[in-house]
Each structure stands twice: as C-alpha cells, then as structure tokens.
Amino acid sequence: MGSLARLMIAGSSHAPVTRVCALAVGAAMAYAAGSYESDLNVRRPPVLTVRASRTSRGQGSAARVVWVMVDGLRLDASREMTVLNRLRTEGEDISARAEFPSFSRPNFVAQASGIEPAASGVLSNGYPEEVALDSVFRRAKKAGLRTAMLTTDPDPGLSWTYASWVDDTITEDPDPDADLPPADLVFVHIGYVDRAGHVSGAASRQYRAAVARADEVIGRIARTLDPAREALIVTSDHGHLDGGGHGGMEPAVVRIPIVVWGAGAVRRTRAGRGRDVGPTIATLLGIGPLSHATGRPLVRGDAVASRQRAAARAAVCAARTLRVDHVPIVIPIAVVALLVLGGASGVEMRPLMSSPTYALVFAVLLLVTHTLSFSVSNDGGVFGGRLTALGAVAALAQLRVGGRSSLVPAALVASLAVLWTAVAAAHQPLAPADGTLRFLPIPALAGLAFICFMTAALGRQGMLEVKSTASRRSARPRALGAAGVLPGEPALGGALRLAWSASGVGGLNRSPTMEDPC
Ligand SMILES: [Zn+2]
C-alpha cells in the first residue's frame, strides 16, 4: 500500500480526518450527480466521420417549407386540435415517437439533423456549443436558400444550435405573426405549451388552453401558405406527464404528433420517429440527403438517401463497438477512498453485516416513489429535496440496524452500487427500450453523497483507538453526554442524533443489541 494510503489509515483513527474525507467524497458525488446529465454530451460524435454528400437542388416537391414545432405537445392533446386535425385529414398523419432522452434540445437536433441523441452526442439541454452535424438549415444554406427561425420566447439554446446556418432569428412574444419571414425554410418554435405543462401539468386547464392557442397560430400560418407549392410540417419535441415533466420514456412523454400538409404530402396515416423529420424536410425541399441522418423521409425516399443513411448507421454502430462510454472518474476514486477509510476504521462484524441496508432501502424508495426517470428531475430544487428525503429515511434505517459505526461501510457498499450502476448505464444500447438505467446514476450519486454527508456529520469519535475495553467503558458516557450530543460534534450531527433518539426508534446506545460496538 502506498504512503498516501498509510497516511490515510493512520489519520483515520481520528474522527476529524474521517469526517473531512467523507465530506470531500460527499461533495464530489453531489457535484457528479448535478453534472451527470450534461456530462453525457459528446462534442465530436463518431458520426461526423461520414463524408457529406453533395447538396442537390431541384427535385423537391415544395418550393418552401414552414416547420412548426410545438414544444411539449402530447399526441393525445394534439388530436383535440381543430385546425391540426383538418391538416391531418388533408395530409399525412404520423403517430411518432420522440427520441430518448425526451428533452427539447436533443429532440430539436434529432429532428433537424435526422439522428437520435445517443448518436448525435446532444443528450441534454445544456449542450455547450453550436452543433457540428449536418442539418436542414445547413443543407438549405448550401443550396442557396434562405433560412429563418421564429420563437415565442428567447431561447439561447435553440438559436445557438445551428446559428451559422440561420439567416434571421426573430422572437415574437406572445405569438408568432402569420406574416412569416420571406425565407425558403422557416422554423417556428412555440414555447408556451411546454411552459404550461411544467407549471400546471398536461392534465390541466392551462395546458389545454395553451394547446388551443397554438392551434390558432397554426391555422393563421396555414392560411398564408399555398398547398400546391408550399409545405407545412407540424411536430412536437416531446409530450408531458399529467403532473408535468418530461425527459424519460413514459408513453405520455414519448408519443408525439408529426403532420405533413401541402406540397409533397401524401394523404395517409403511419408511424414514425422524431429523427424522420429532417430527412422529410430535406426531401420536400430537394436539398438532401442529410449527411448524418439515420432517420428516413416520411414522404418519399430515394436511393441516394438510403445509401447515406446506411453510411451514417454504419459509423454509429462501429463507434458503439469501441465502447466510448461514460463513467465519471470520481466514482472509482470514491470507491477507493471509502475502501481505505473502511479498512482503517476496523469495523466489527455487526456493522459490516448491516452495511448494505442504506443502499437497499434507498433503491427500494426510488422504486416505490417512481424516482427513476428524467421526467421527475426537471425542477432541480424539488428533485434535490425529494432525493434528500429518501436519503434521510434510508440513513435512519442504516443507523437503526447497524449504528453509527456502520456508516463508513454503508457508504462503501453504496459506492460499489453506484459504480455498477454507472458502468451498466454506459453500456446501454443506443436506443434503449427503457431509459431508467441511463437515468439511475443521478439519484444513485445523490444517495451516495447523502450517506457520505451523514458519515461526516455523525461519524463516530475515534476509530482504532476506541476499540480497547478501557476506551469502550470511557467512551460511553462521553458519547451520550447530558443532552445526548457528543462534545465537539457538529451541530447538524447532534441535532439529527437527538431527533433520532427522540423518535423512539433510535436508541442507538440504549439497547444492548443495537449498541455501537465501539
Ligand atoms: Zn420542457
């Protein structure tokens, strides 16, 4: 063992060192939990190696395409829209599936570039820069067309994404005007349906009112278009839970509408995916194929588009075999640190046997409270509070079963569980049937952070030196004290200890069977 480990072992016989180490590991885990989602982004995805095909121009069925994206519009809610239903009957009605994770920016890129987030590298709303992928905006510009973006609220993430390929970006609040910019490809983003979903939930009157308002806007836009030579495509990036929230794979969240109307649309009903939108627009305008698209046109394909799609798919699959995976390096570091602390504390059999309690109880609580989806994590404050409450219950169970001396081994077991979770998540398929595993490292890291903070707050005084009988005799009255608070113990630790004792379920030092072995 290296000198650092020896130093740590020697030092851990003093509670302050153990506590400081636990605090440091806890802080690192809390940070990793907070940044896990945005760390999933890949700036140079392997699909960029696919060579761009030459931009064509002239075989498109539409001289102009207007693409309206209603952010957060559920498929079932879209079937209550009068205007949209009329467009459906006159054009193509596609029941589509949003891409995972069902956040806005990953799905905007999936639609504009025709490629799923796992392969595009855009896996969160916090993608830090302009996307390097080919897109309908890039192809349109390369073909000498004019592009414009109209949004109902200033969303920097949206306007950055393809900034180099959009001629005009206009924000119109409260509603986009029917007088669209005179561009050949116009993207209109309606943001208030998503906002209503977050604030009031998709089952609310407010959400329905926002959907009806978007329907009116679509009607105003459709009236300005000539369906013989112009096309309108209406999509949503994701749905919303009844209570609000998206990001996961719940049916209410992943079922989205795509409607194609006007020049090039065929009257029919079919299924599709979010990644099919870009190839559809490229085909309508005759500017394809999109170099990195794995989706297929919903209108009509051609041999060139099929070859390009095969090349993109091959690049994505080849990269997958390389296993360029995401496991935060702080997790194995935390495992080693807790292993050293656990080994140094000389834990006895009972606390050791009880050490999986925290991880097991925390996992069961995640399951029974349905805290296993990106859709529950949209509001960071509420989500953090929820995880803290679950961690507190699991920590009380750990203290009840194993006592304070079991906190370090419990943190070690939790760190091993987190490591397994992160490795399993990194090896998930590109298009998972269920996104739980991809999400799980976030609450797992938060749970590990909590038990580390508990260890820092309630870590028993002394480790190796209090194992002697004499020390045991003298430690007991010292540990209890007049108020049951350890001398020099941090205020939080003392308060938690008092609460535990007062609850009547604690009795850490009362029952011989529950006695802290130290
Ligand atoms: Zn949203």
Boltz pocket constraint, residues with backbone or C-beta under 6 A from the ligand:
constraints:
  - pocket:
      binder: B
      contacts: [[A, 72], [A, 104], [A, 194], [A, 195], [A, 198], [A, 246]]
      max_distance: 6.0
